[in-house]
Amino acid sequence: MSSVTDQLDKAIATASNWAVTGWSMTFGNRHVAVNSLQEAKDLENSFPNRLEALSYWKDVDTVGKETASHGEKAKDALANGDIGAAKNSIYLASYMEKRINDKSPTWGPVLLALDE
């Protein structure tokens, strides 16, 4: 189970920083790359899709922190021997992640590890 705990720790750290580390994302019909919350904040006020980019990355930040919270709940559940509650928390984190990344690369592998 320590392997799962290690995966949980890594997923919590990763999800908490999604908006900071970011990923490739473009906005507007000119497909301007805005790959993190900081990049969105640094956009000129005249950029037509500035509010869209800011909104997207703020949502990523919120979702990342919420999923990290569910990861912490899963850790607590595992520490108390409640694998069912841990799975429920990670499933919810994975579901939430799919809103912003449908492959769920952070929480999906943790959920699979809990099933093993």
NORLIN-V970436 format. One line per field, one symbol per residue. phi: phi as a letter, one per 40 degrees, with the letter a starting at -180 (. if undefined). A space follows every 10 residues. Layout:
phi=???
This chain:
phi=.cccccccdc ccccccbdcc cgacabbgcc fccbbacccc ccccdccdbd cccccdcccd cccccccccc cccccccccc gbcdcccccc cccccccccb accfcccdcc cccccc
